[in-house]
Each structure stands twice: as C-alpha cells, then as structure tokens.
Amino acid sequence: MPDPTLYPLLSRIDDPTQLRVLPEAELPALAAELRHYLIASVATSGGHFGAGLGVVELTIALHYLFNTPEDRLLWDVGHQGYPHKILTGRAERITTIKQKDGLAPFPKREESPYDAFGVGHSSTSISAALGMALANQRNNDPRKIVAVIGDGAMTAGMAYEALNHGGDLEANMLLVLNDNGMSISENVGALTKMLARLLASRRLNLLRERAKRALPRQSFLGRFVKRWEEHAKGMFVPSTLFEELGFHYTGPIDGHDLPMLLRSLRTVRELTGPQLLHVITTKGKGYPPAERNQIAYHAVGPFDPAKGLLPKSPKQVTYTDVFSDWLCDMAAADKRLMAITPAMREGSGLVRFSQEYPQRYFDVGIAEQHAVTLAAGMACEGAKPVVAIYSTFLQRGYDQLIHDVALPKLPVLFAIDRAGVVGPDGPTHAGSFDFSYLRCIPNMLIMAPANEIECRRMLSTGFLHPGPATVRYPRGKGPGLAVTGDLDPLPIGKAKLCRSGHGLALLCFGSTLAEASIVAERLDATLVNMRFVKPLDETLLTGLAANHDAWVTLEDNVIAGGAGSAVLEYLNHAGIIRPVLLLGLPDRFLEHASREQLLAQAGLDAESIEIAILHRFPAYRTMPASRPRYAG
C-alpha cells in the first residue's frame, strides 16, 4: 500500500467502499495524494502518464457516488484507467504495470471485478455500455452503467453508431465525455472544433440560466426567451448534436472541480434515459511539464519527476525511423504521394512528414475504416496514398481493405508498424494476425523485411506496385544495418538465399531471420530470407525441395493461416511431399511482457527454435558432413 506518512488518505483505501466513507470535504486532499502517487509510480516504472493525471478528480467522483463494481464503470480509451486501478485494490502493484506478470496496461475483466469491460482499442465504450444497459433493463436490474469516453475516442465512427442507436432506445446509461482536446497528438477534425465552440458557449449558457431565473416562464418575455434559446442553441451551442441524438446533455463543467463534479453527477445519476455529461479536463493535470508538453508525456519510460523527461540520447535506428525517412524522400521524388494516419502521427513516424509536407498529410483521427477508404478514393484520382497504421488497428478497417482497395486493385501502400508481438502494451496491441488476414485477400502484395535496408526497399516496391501492397515490420530496432538514401525497389516475389547447408532448410519471414541464422549455423542448415509472403518464391522453393529432406518455417505471426500455411499450400499444389515444421505464434493471446520475453514464450528465440527442430527431426543432432549441400 502507499506509505501512510506520505499518503494518509490514499493508504486507507483498498477499494471504493473505503473511499465512500470519507467526508466529502476530504476528497480534494485525496485527489492531491492520488495525483502525487500516480506521478511517483509511473516515473518509477514507465507507462501511460498524461491521460491518468487528467482524470484524477473524475475517477474519485465516480467511485464515490456510484456503487462500483455493482454499478458498471467503463473506461475508453483504457490508458485513462491508472487512477481507477489505484483506487480499486491495485495501488501496491501499480509499478508492475506493462511488465511480465504485472498489471495490464488497460482495464481487463480477468484482473479485477471493477474492470467492467476489457479495452485497448478505442471508442468501444458506448456500444458496450448500451449493451449492458439493455441487458439489465430486460432483467429489471437497477444498477447504473457509466462509460467514460475521452482522450480522442470520440473521433471514431463506432462511437457515433452507438450514439445513434442508444439515443433511440431510452436505455438508462450515463456517458461522460472527457474532453481534453487530445488523443496522443492533438485531436483533429470538425468535432474538435465543435467541442471548442461548446466550451466557448459556457458564457452563453450562464446568461441563459440567469435569464430563466429572472423571467417568469409563462410571461411573454419568458416565452420569447424560450423560443430565442432554441434558435440560439442551434446557432451557437453544439450540445444540440447530442440532444438531437437522444441524449440529455449536461455541461460543459470543469472536470477538475470536485464539488462541481459531485453536484453534476448526483443530478444525472438520478435521471432516466441516456445521459451525457461533458467535462473539460487537462491532460497531464498537476504535473507542469506534462501540461506543457502533452504529446511527450502521453506515455513515458522511467524518469525523475524532479527533472522531467531528459533529452533522448542517440539511439539505434528503428523500423519506424526507416519508414519516416523513406516517406519524406519518396515524397520529394514523387508529388503524387499522400500520407494518411488514423491518429498515430508520433507512433507511426509521421512527425517529420507532417512538418515538411503539411498539404499532403492527413490525420483522420481514430477512424481506421475511413482512413482506408479515403486512401482508395485518392488512388482512384491518380494519387499514390500511403497509409501508416499499426497492424492491430488495420484490423478495424478490414472490410474496407477488401472491398474498397483489394477488389478494385487500387495502388494503396499500407506501412504496417508494430507487426508481430509488440510487448508491454499486451494482446490488444499485438500485431499477431496480419499475415493470416492479408494473405487470404486476392490482389495483395505482402512483404516482411528482415532488416532496415530491406524495409526501405520494400516500401519503394510497394509504392511503385500498380496494386495494393503491404510492408509489415516490428516495433523497435532491427539488426542495425546502415540505410542509404536510394529508392530502389526489390524484384517482386524473390527470396534471398542466406546460407547453404545440409538437408534441412529454414524458411524465415521477416524479423525471425536473426534468431534463425544462429540455429542454421549450429545445425549446418540452409537459411532463406523469404521476404515475400505473397507471392512466394516458388522457383526457389522447388529447388529446395529437390535437395532438402525437411523444412522449417518461421514467422512472427500466428501459425494458423500464416506464412507457413502458404508454404504448405504450395507443396500441396505442386505435389511435393516434405515434412514441414511450422514455428510461429501460438493459438492463444500472449500477455504483456517485453518483446524478447514474448518471443521466447512463443518459441521464437534461437534456443527454443533449435529445441523444437531437434524434437521434430532428431536425426539432425548429428548431421554427417557428407550430405549434399544446396548451393542455390
């Protein structure tokens, strides 16, 4: 538990029932302790930072007034949930967040009964809350359902689908819109401007309320003011959007004013039907460096709170850096290039491009479906769009990928970051499935680089390809190869023979090459960097079949339907019978840990690969030197 000498109130709270016995007058002091504890904890372990600081007061108020976990509380986006975890019995373990066997980085149903809905991806809370409310309504269950949506989550189309449905059903639920003007970057789009106008309209709301109190409602002036109010709201107050969708709107209010929060929540708690409470908060509230630089403090590594984040030392180039440099270089060479991101400017490496080519840069917000079809529309008119997107987020635009891009064979390049196991962000952010869900789509070109040079060349290959293309690469650094500034493509569908060996062939897709090369040396095996998942290099595979007794495929993707499956399909089609060992990610979700730990768990480190091979093919423990070597 928190140190009682530093946190006299917080140390007494192991669950919200203990919070609810505190006098209301002590809650601001509790908020100060919680904020200080959150700063100290995340500074120790790293993790999501600014969003949690912005909802300290809101978290206290919600748990104080609602009977959680009996009343359901949903957090969206889930990285706002650190204060919630601290107040619900997990304060002592908060420094283990995102670490192996530690707390999950987002609310997780298996972790606590207070985590009413598992999250990771954005903008799901209204749909889930509506589903809960309808199920409870059917059972005459009076429990309250509260969804907090913020930190950019209201930019996604799914939220509006749920608003449209929920407002028409009169289900009893409360939606708290946490409006801090940010996602990871600044919020974008017309909705952000609308909410800004609404914030400016608080003065209008104040004048309106004073006029109501001063004038008898049935007087001529009272009726006139009422009619004027309806017209004025339509002209000046965007709250009418939510009210026209069927939600009773309250706000906007200061989300850091605990007494006001408590008064407002007490009021809306007793109302029936769909309610929306609009609160204005500051991301990073209470830690001045985070308030000043909200993007840098969205998520942090360990740091000294007294000094703040220090300038980053020179680091090895990451795959994201390779993409960032290639994008700007290709944009200089080809004016048709246009770049699209669904609210991941920093994570996907688009900061430099957004500064150098602002007229060709499009951040669509958390709207992956729109991003994909926007690219399709651009391609129809002769542009060359590049969609920079995480593997796990491309899943949200899958229907558009099939019908709007692949079916008409449009030249859209998808630069797929965070492919394979991602690490501390856990299974919600893992890119474990892209080989499988892309490979079954006709017309797709699918590439996986094993190093930085290949990544750059594959991006050029995909950009110049006359149809849809994907380059998928992992989070973090590669083997450290120096990248030149050329924009030369690779020949499509051509693998690279890296080592000639005896009897056994290791076929590597993407980042698995580094560990597999160690095993190939130990077992004197042939080593192939396949490079392309679709199309496969069938000429090379046919040659391997003539000179090798067994094959092993390695991929940082689930085995089911992945690159290894493509190899098996080739063998079947060609009528070739060879034993094949498929190594890849297992048929289960891998929990949060470092990328290296997860690869070891999946059996994709060198030691595990060798053990698996020798278990399946024990004859290769003592390979005779006289076996024929395949020279390629």
Secondary structure, 3 states (H helix, E strand, C coil): CCCCCCCCCHHHCCCHHHHCCCCHHHHHHHHHHHHHHHHHHHHHHCEECHHHHHCHHHHHHHHHHCCCCCCEEEEECHHHCHHHHHHHHHCCCHHHCCCCCCCCCCCCCCCCCCCCCCCCCCCCHHHHHHHHHHHHHHCCCCCCEEEEEECCHHHCHHHHHHHHHHCCCCCCEEEEEEECCECCCECCCHHHHHHHHHHHCHHHHHHHHHHHHHCCCCCHHHHHHHHHHHHHHHHHCCHHHHHHCCCEEEEEEECCCHHHHHHHHHHHHCCCCEEEEEEECCCCCCCHHHHHCCCCCCEECCCECCCECCCCCCCCCEHHHHHHHHHHHHHHHCCCEEEEECCCCCCCCCHHHHHHCHHHEEECCCCHHHHHHHHHHHHHCCCEEEEEEEHHHHHHHHHHHHHHHHCCCCCCEEEEECCECCCCCCCCCCECCHHHHHHCCCCCEEECCCCHHHHHHHHHHHHHCCCCEEEECCCCECCCCCCCCCCCCCCCCCCEEEECCEEEEEEEEHHHHHHHHHHHHHHCCEEEECCEEECCCHHHHHHHHHHEEEEEEEEEEECCCCHHHHHHHHHHHHCCCCCEEEEEECCCCCCCCCHHHHHHHCCCCHHHHHHHHHHHCHHHHHCCCCCCECCC
